[in-house]
Amino acid sequence: MSLSIRNLHANIDGKEILKGLNLEIPKGEVHAIMGKNGSGKSTLAKVMAGHPSYAVTEGAVFLDDTPLFEMEEPDQRARAGLFLAFQYPMEIPGVTIANFIRAALQARLPEGEELEAVDYYARLYAKMDALKIPRAFTSRSVNEGFSGGEKKRCEILQMAMLEPTYAVLDETDSGLDIDALKIVSEGVNALRGPNAGMLVITHYQRLLNYIVPDKVHVMVDGRIVKTGEKDLALKLEAEGYDWVEKDLLATV
């Protein structure tokens, strides 16, 4: 069982960004995508989540055996087991974290079934303690007035509570200091296991010191052009991406 991306082409305003991308993430594994700005990394995340500005022109994505693009709305894809942690989480004034997560969990239950409040808060507080999130956060509006680290921890809390089958973390390390990065990484690592697959999108190798991937993929111009182990990320950190592009040109 896997998150399978096959020959994916997508554009925005007529400009093609993804140009035949192929990727397979088996359940139980953590894969990382690295690449320069403009290579298509965040576009991939948004296309899978169902962002309306992007048009898929060819290819398919499967969550296990479920065709992702047959589900038109983002909430349908979320209920099917896909989770996206945004690069820039948005603020939702007037909606508390506790109510936001509770509504998301309630939406997954069969019609007429209610989430039990005592059990919900017991589980929520346990996850918050593990992520070192003060319990007072439950009464704050989602991401309103939060630091970068607080926003990312809040998203990891959502992921911990929703327990998705496949999670896509779009530059989760963006804007984090080292302490926040460690805490967020601990939260992600706590969710690793045989029943979940994760895709970590990042510019920098430093995140992968804390979330050690099973595979590292390099994206160039809307395609995966190289795959390796953790040492590939170390080489990219030391030497940049130019050598990847030179190797690519040499094979054309």
URJO-V682030 format. One record per residue. N is the residue number from 1. RES is the residue in one letter. NEAR is the number of other C-alpha atoms within 8 Angstrom. D_FIRST is the distance of its C-alpha to the first C-alpha in Angstrom with 2 decimals. Layout:
BEGIN
N/RES/NEAR/D_FIRST, N/RES/NEAR/D_FIRST
END
This chain:
BEGIN
1/M/6/0.00, 2/S/11/3.79, 3/L/14/7.33, 4/S/12/8.88, 5/I/13/12.69, 6/R/11/14.69, 7/N/11/18.48, 8/L/16/19.12, 9/H/14/22.84, 10/A/14/24.47, 11/N/13/28.03, 12/I/10/30.35, 13/D/6/33.88, 14/G/5/33.49, 15/K/6/32.61, 16/E/9/29.45, 17/I/13/27.39, 18/L/15/23.97, 19/K/12/24.71, 20/G/11/21.77, 21/L/13/19.16, 22/N/11/15.99, 23/L/8/13.34, 24/E/8/9.79, 25/I/13/8.71, 26/P/9/5.98, 27/K/13/5.87, 28/G/11/9.30, 29/E/14/10.94, 30/V/14/13.82, 31/H/13/14.84, 32/A/12/18.31, 33/I/13/19.96, 34/M/14/23.72, 35/G/12/26.39, 36/K/9/29.83, 37/N/5/30.85, 38/G/6/30.31, 39/S/11/27.50, 40/G/14/25.16, 41/K/13/23.07, 42/S/8/24.01, 43/T/9/23.99, 44/L/9/20.27, 45/A/11/19.81, 46/K/10/22.33, 47/V/12/21.01, 48/M/9/17.56, 49/A/12/19.52, 50/G/11/21.81, 51/H/9/25.05, 52/P/5/27.68, 53/S/6/29.49, 54/Y/12/26.82, 55/A/9/26.43, 56/V/10/23.46, 57/T/8/25.17, 58/E/8/22.48, 59/G/11/18.78, 60/A/11/15.69, 61/V/13/12.90, 62/F/12/9.73, 63/L/14/8.12, 64/D/8/4.94, 65/D/6/7.68, 66/T/6/10.52, 67/P/10/13.05, 68/L/11/14.31, 69/F/7/17.76, 70/E/5/18.60, 71/M/9/19.10, 72/E/8/22.34, 73/E/7/23.15, 74/P/10/21.72, 75/D/6/21.93, 76/Q/9/19.71, 77/R/14/16.94, 78/A/11/17.68, 79/R/8/17.55, 80/A/7/14.12, 81/G/10/12.97, 82/L/14/14.03, 83/F/12/16.86, 84/L/10/19.29, 85/A/13/21.94, 86/F/9/24.81, 87/Q/9/27.00, 88/Y/4/30.01, 89/P/10/29.37, 90/M/5/31.88, 91/E/8/34.54, 92/I/9/34.82, 93/P/7/38.44, 94/G/6/39.37, 95/V/10/35.93, 96/T/11/35.49, 97/I/12/32.33, 98/A/8/32.44, 99/N/8/32.82, 100/F/10/30.22, 101/I/10/27.40, 102/R/10/28.76, 103/A/8/28.73, 104/A/9/25.09, 105/L/10/24.14, 106/Q/9/26.61, 107/A/6/25.12, 108/R/7/21.90, 109/L/9/23.99, 110/P/5/25.16, 111/E/4/28.51, 112/G/4/31.39, 113/E/6/29.54, 114/E/6/30.81, 115/L/9/29.45, 116/E/6/31.69, 117/A/6/33.59, 118/V/6/34.40, 119/D/7/30.87, 120/Y/10/29.61, 121/Y/8/32.22, 122/A/8/31.79, 123/R/9/28.11, 124/L/9/28.96, 125/Y/9/31.75, 126/A/8/29.74, 127/K/11/27.18, 128/M/12/30.18, 129/D/10/31.90, 130/A/8/28.97, 131/L/12/28.94, 132/K/7/32.76, 133/I/9/33.23, 134/P/7/36.62, 135/R/8/36.54, 136/A/6/39.05, 137/F/8/36.25, 138/T/8/35.25, 139/S/8/38.42, 140/R/11/38.07, 141/S/12/36.93, 142/V/12/33.49, 143/N/13/34.01, 144/E/9/37.69, 145/G/4/39.77, 146/F/8/36.94, 147/S/6/36.89, 148/G/9/33.99, 149/G/12/32.75, 150/E/9/33.15, 151/K/11/31.15, 152/K/12/28.18, 153/R/13/28.43, 154/C/9/28.59, 155/E/10/25.32, 156/I/12/23.60, 157/L/12/25.22, 158/Q/9/23.72, 159/M/11/20.21, 160/A/10/21.01, 161/M/10/22.28, 162/L/8/19.61, 163/E/7/16.66, 164/P/11/14.17, 165/T/11/10.39, 166/Y/14/10.89, 167/A/14/14.43, 168/V/13/16.50, 169/L/13/19.77, 170/D/13/22.35, 171/E/11/25.09, 172/T/12/25.16, 173/D/8/27.82, 174/S/7/30.18, 175/G/6/33.53, 176/L/10/32.81, 177/D/7/35.34, 178/I/6/34.35, 179/D/7/34.63, 180/A/10/32.45, 181/L/12/29.89, 182/K/9/29.74, 183/I/11/29.43, 184/V/12/26.63, 185/S/11/24.74, 186/E/10/25.29, 187/G/13/23.78, 188/V/10/20.62, 189/N/8/20.38, 190/A/6/20.92, 191/L/9/17.68, 192/R/11/15.59, 193/G/8/13.57, 194/P/8/10.49, 195/N/7/9.57, 196/A/14/10.06, 197/G/18/9.61, 198/M/13/13.00, 199/L/13/14.89, 200/V/13/18.55, 201/I/14/21.10, 202/T/14/24.47, 203/H/8/27.71, 204/Y/8/28.66, 205/Q/11/27.64, 206/R/6/29.25, 207/L/11/26.30, 208/L/11/24.22, 209/N/7/26.89, 210/Y/9/25.65, 211/I/9/21.91, 212/V/8/21.18, 213/P/12/18.18, 214/D/9/16.02, 215/K/11/16.64, 216/V/15/19.35, 217/H/13/19.55, 218/V/11/22.89, 219/M/16/23.44, 220/V/12/26.71, 221/D/10/27.97, 222/G/13/24.75, 223/R/12/22.64, 224/I/12/20.74, 225/V/9/23.38, 226/K/8/22.68, 227/T/10/19.99, 228/G/9/20.93, 229/E/10/21.01, 230/K/12/22.91, 231/D/7/26.18, 232/L/10/25.45, 233/A/12/25.80, 234/L/9/29.03, 235/K/9/30.38, 236/L/10/29.77, 237/E/9/31.59, 238/A/6/34.47, 239/E/8/34.88, 240/G/8/33.45, 241/Y/9/31.66, 242/D/7/34.54, 243/W/8/33.67, 244/V/8/30.22, 245/E/9/32.00, 246/K/8/34.62, 247/D/8/32.12, 248/L/9/30.53, 249/L/7/33.99, 250/A/6/34.86, 251/T/5/32.13, 252/V/4/33.16
END
